[in-house]
Amino acid sequence: MRREIRRYERPCAPPWWAGNGQLQTLLGHLLSSGGEPLSRAPRREIALRDGDHLTVHERVGSSAVRVLLLHGLSGDVDSDYVRRTARVLAARGHSIWAVNLRNAGSGRGLARHPYHSGRSDDLACVLAASRAERPDLRHIVVGFSISGNIALLAAAEPAHAPDAVIAVNPPSDLARCAELLHHGFNRIYELRFVARLRRDIELVTRLGAVRPRAPVGLLDPLRTLDDRFTAPVSGFKDAADYYARCSSAPQLASIAVPTVILSALDDPLIDSRVFERVALSPHIRLHLEPHGGHMGYLTRADSGYERWLDGALAHYCDELAGH
């Protein structure tokens, strides 16, 4: 019998100086998280179906759970939210595989093709390698932002689904996210993403595998980058085709493994209301927090503030470990 995933009941109560989604997003990124870089942990390479490789950094635990942590757009295993989550879950005894998407972190130069929001096949390869090594473990995937979308797509694929999934602030409607990124203060984030992704374009172009349809400028929107590069080199007609085929929202009703979608209603980069407008599988626990921004989740504490997301992820991993 399916057991309900209990909701994490502690609210995210923002400090006065982080009272809206933009401040949560910005300060959540700028405030130090500390912790040892995961890139110092033992590394292994995972072969992908097209001959490319990515890297995984491992921390061995004592529990019957291995958690696969996947970073967001333009991040890597040393992104602050990945380091914090690894520290919290390792303290509970869980093994950790922190995954660098293609050409991210220590895997830079190992892939001729870029990662994108629909690379559930790459996650399937990582899962297969982990399960081949430790078939006795329960494999939980925690995907942040773009990787949350990837994790949800994988959860809807019976042949490749993890044992359980947590998707944090997933951009499940990619077209809507691209639209939001191009307006107002969000342009700051968009310009940063485009600048970093242009470096990835230069890398794979030097490797000689793919080229953009046309140059991508520093001031171009993310949708232009996707239209000229990500979509065509990944087998999609254009950005619209890529967004339509890789958005996880239409697939959420098909998920048959225990899954948590955790997002904030004041996230300025994604429209979290999409999860209230689409059909959801009964295996999904939807947790929409009123405050938190895009992976900020700063909450009041005696010391000034705490990272609410750390406690929420610890709770939901405990819930999913018991399913």
C-alpha positions as a printed Julia matrix, in Angstrom:
323×3 Matrix{Float64}:
  0.0    0.0     0.0
  1.29   3.46   -0.91
  2.26   5.47    2.17
  1.64   9.22    2.13
  4.7   11.44    2.16
  4.24  13.63    5.22
  4.62  17.37    4.68
  7.44  19.29    6.33
  5.46  21.47    8.69
  7.97  24.12    9.71
  7.26  27.29    7.67
  9.93  29.39    5.99
  9.54  32.67    7.89
 11.81  35.22    6.17
 13.91  37.73    8.13
 12.78  41.32    7.6
 15.74  41.95    5.28
 14.79  39.04    2.97
 11.05  39.48    2.8
 10.44  38.94   -0.91
 11.37  36.43   -3.57
 14.03  38.57   -5.25
 15.86  39.19   -1.96
 15.53  35.52   -1.01
 17.03  34.48   -4.35
 19.86  36.99   -4.35
 20.87  36.79   -0.68
 20.41  33.03   -0.57
 23.11  32.84   -3.22
 25.42  35.54   -1.85
 25.47  34.52    1.81
 28.23  32.02    2.55
 27.31  28.39    3.12
 30.76  27.16    4.13
 31.68  23.52    4.02
 34.37  21.55    2.23
 34.12  21.56   -1.57
 32.66  18.34   -2.9
 35.13  18.46   -5.78
 37.76  17.26   -3.3
 35.87  14.0    -2.78
 36.86  10.92   -4.83
 35.9   11.29   -8.48
 34.69   8.85  -11.09
 33.71   9.21  -14.72
 30.38   7.99  -16.06
 30.07   7.06  -19.74
 27.0    8.42  -21.52
 25.12   6.88  -24.42
 26.64   9.12  -27.1
 30.24   8.54  -25.99
 30.52  11.67  -23.84
 31.38  11.48  -20.13
 30.45  13.34  -16.96
 31.92  13.18  -13.46
 30.56  12.19  -10.06
 32.1   12.92   -6.65
 31.35  10.4    -3.91
 31.01  10.37   -0.15
 30.47   6.92    1.33
 27.83   6.49    4.02
 26.56   3.77    6.32
 22.81   3.82    5.6
 20.86   1.87    2.98
 20.38   5.06    0.92
 22.45   6.74   -1.76
 21.4   10.28   -2.7
 22.28  11.6    -6.14
 22.58  15.4    -6.07
 22.25  17.31   -9.35
 23.04  21.04   -9.61
 21.25  23.84  -11.41
 21.98  25.8   -14.6
 25.64  26.92  -14.88
 26.46  25.32  -11.49
 28.5   22.3   -10.41
 28.98  20.03   -7.38
 30.55  22.92   -5.44
 27.45  25.11   -5.73
 26.49  26.21   -2.22
 23.12  24.44   -2.14
 24.72  21.15   -3.26
 27.46  21.37   -0.6
 24.94  22.14    2.15
 22.61  19.31    1.15
 25.49  16.83    0.97
 26.62  17.86    4.45
 23.14  17.51    5.95
 22.39  14.14    4.34
 25.86  12.69    4.97
 25.33  13.48    8.66
 22.31  11.16    8.49
 24.52   8.37    7.21
 23.52   8.49    3.56
 25.98   7.93    0.74
 26.29  10.83   -1.67
 26.92  10.94   -5.39
 27.27  14.6    -6.38
 26.85  14.75  -10.15
 28.43  17.28  -12.5
 26.28  17.65  -15.6
 28.12  17.56  -18.94
 31.21  19.8   -18.99
 30.5   21.1   -15.49
 33.07  21.16  -12.71
 35.72  18.44  -12.91
 34.03  17.06  -16.03
 34.88  20.09  -18.13
 36.25  18.96  -21.48
 34.88  15.41  -21.24
 31.73  16.02  -23.31
 31.35  17.16  -26.91
 27.68  18.02  -26.43
 25.98  20.32  -23.88
 23.59  19.4   -21.11
 20.05  20.72  -21.23
 16.75  20.6   -19.34
 15.69  17.28  -20.86
 18.81  15.16  -20.28
 17.01  12.42  -18.37
 19.02   9.91  -20.41
 22.19  11.17  -18.73
 20.61  10.68  -15.32
 19.61   7.16  -16.42
 23.28   6.39  -17.12
 24.36   7.67  -13.71
 21.6    5.66  -12.01
 22.55   2.51  -13.92
 26.19   2.87  -12.85
 25.2    3.43   -9.22
 22.77   0.52   -9.17
 25.3   -1.79  -10.82
 27.78  -1.0    -8.05
 25.3   -1.05   -5.14
 22.04  -2.78   -6.09
 21.24  -3.11   -2.39
 20.85   0.65   -1.87
 17.78   2.83   -2.28
 18.58   5.53   -4.84
 17.03   8.96   -4.23
 17.62  11.78   -6.71
 17.6   15.39   -5.54
 17.55  17.78   -8.49
 17.88  21.54   -8.11
 16.29  23.95  -10.59
 17.03  22.69  -14.15
 18.02  19.3   -12.69
 14.71  19.19  -10.85
 13.05  19.17  -14.26
 15.42  16.42  -15.41
 14.65  14.37  -12.3
 10.9   14.69  -12.84
 11.25  13.55  -16.45
 13.23  10.53  -15.24
 10.61   9.75  -12.62
  8.0    9.52  -15.4
 10.08   6.95  -17.32
  9.34   3.5   -15.84
 12.45   1.87  -17.31
 14.85   4.47  -15.87
 13.1    5.95  -12.84
 14.98   6.42   -9.56
 13.52   4.87   -6.41
 12.4    8.34   -5.32
 12.81  11.98   -6.37
 12.94  15.42   -4.8
 12.71  18.3    -7.3
 13.6   21.7    -5.83
 12.27  24.76   -7.7
 12.0   22.84  -10.98
 11.32  24.88  -14.16
  8.61  22.5   -15.34
  7.25  24.98  -17.91
 10.41  25.95  -19.77
  8.79  28.46  -22.13
  7.25  30.34  -19.21
 10.59  30.37  -17.38
 12.39  31.79  -20.41
  9.73  34.52  -20.56
 10.09  35.38  -16.87
 13.89  35.53  -17.1
 13.73  38.23  -19.74
 11.81  40.82  -17.71
 12.58  43.23  -14.9
 15.26  42.46  -12.32
 15.4   38.88  -13.61
 17.5   40.16  -16.51
 20.43  40.21  -14.07
 20.16  36.45  -13.68
 19.56  35.94  -17.39
 22.7   37.87  -18.35
 24.73  35.83  -15.87
 23.38  32.56  -17.27
 24.05  33.62  -20.85
 27.61  34.73  -20.04
 28.39  31.39  -18.42
 26.7   29.34  -21.13
 28.61  31.21  -23.83
 31.77  29.72  -22.3
 30.24  26.27  -22.73
 29.5   27.08  -26.37
 33.13  28.08  -26.89
 34.3   24.83  -25.27
 32.21  22.41  -27.35
 32.99  24.42  -30.48
 36.71  23.99  -29.79
 36.13  20.26  -29.31
 34.79  20.26  -32.86
 31.49  18.47  -32.32
 28.83  21.18  -32.6
 28.42  24.81  -33.54
 25.64  27.35  -32.91
 23.42  28.36  -35.82
 24.49  31.96  -35.31
 26.59  33.88  -32.77
 25.09  34.43  -29.31
 25.71  37.91  -27.88
 26.29  38.81  -24.24
 23.02  40.75  -24.14
 20.92  38.15  -25.93
 18.07  36.49  -23.98
 18.38  32.87  -22.9
 15.71  31.95  -25.43
 17.96  33.19  -28.24
 20.82  31.05  -26.93
 18.51  28.05  -26.81
 17.21  28.8   -30.31
 20.66  29.2   -31.86
 22.57  26.59  -29.86
 20.96  24.34  -27.25
 18.02  23.24  -29.37
 19.67  22.55  -32.74
 22.78  20.82  -31.37
 20.57  18.63  -29.16
 18.24  17.45  -31.9
 15.36  19.92  -31.51
 13.92  22.1   -34.26
 14.16  25.33  -32.27
 13.71  26.71  -28.77
  9.92  26.3   -28.89
 10.29  22.62  -29.83
 12.91  22.1   -27.12
 10.77  23.74  -24.44
  7.66  21.8   -25.43
  9.36  18.4   -25.51
 11.5   18.84  -22.38
  9.07  20.54  -19.97
  8.16  18.07  -17.24
  4.73  19.57  -16.44
  2.82  17.41  -18.96
  4.51  14.27  -17.58
  3.72  14.75  -13.89
  0.56  12.65  -13.99
  2.62   9.66  -15.18
  5.03   9.5   -12.26
  4.83   6.21  -10.38
  7.63   6.58   -7.81
  7.49   8.57   -4.54
  8.22  12.17   -5.5
  8.39  15.54   -3.78
  8.09  18.81   -5.67
  9.28  21.62   -3.42
  9.0   25.19   -4.66
  8.16  28.71   -3.51
  5.23  30.82   -4.65
  7.43  33.93   -4.68
 10.09  32.34   -6.9
 10.82  35.12   -9.43
 12.41  32.77  -11.99
  9.74  30.11  -12.35
  5.96  30.1   -12.18
  5.26  27.71   -9.32
  1.52  28.04   -9.92
  1.97  25.7   -12.88
  1.83  22.78  -10.42
 -1.68  23.84   -9.4
 -2.83  23.89  -13.02
 -1.65  20.48  -14.22
 -2.6   16.92  -13.32
 -0.37  15.4   -10.65
  0.26  11.74   -9.92
 -0.97  10.53   -6.52
  2.66   9.61   -5.85
  3.64  13.29   -5.72
  3.81  15.4    -2.57
  3.51  19.01   -3.74
  4.98  21.48   -1.26
  4.54  25.11   -2.3
  6.04  27.37    0.33
  4.74  30.99    0.34
  8.3   32.37    0.7
 11.74  31.23   -0.35
 12.48  32.68   -3.79
 14.54  30.56   -6.15
 16.45  28.21   -3.84
 16.96  30.91   -1.23
 14.72  29.82    1.68
 16.21  32.04    4.38
 14.21  31.77    7.6
 14.41  33.59   10.94
 16.44  32.07   13.77
 17.98  33.14   17.09
 21.3   33.52   15.28
 19.69  35.81   12.68
 18.79  33.37    9.94
 18.91  29.7     9.0
 18.68  27.72    5.77
 15.13  26.36    5.83
 15.78  24.17    2.79
 18.32  22.06    4.69
 15.72  20.92    7.2
 13.08  20.38    4.52
 15.38  18.17    2.44
 16.45  16.18    5.49
 12.79  15.58    6.34
 11.78  14.53    2.85
 14.81  12.24    2.44
 13.78  10.56    5.71
 10.25  10.15    4.34
 11.43   8.75    1.01
 14.01   6.45    2.59
 11.14   4.73    4.38
  8.97   4.09    1.32
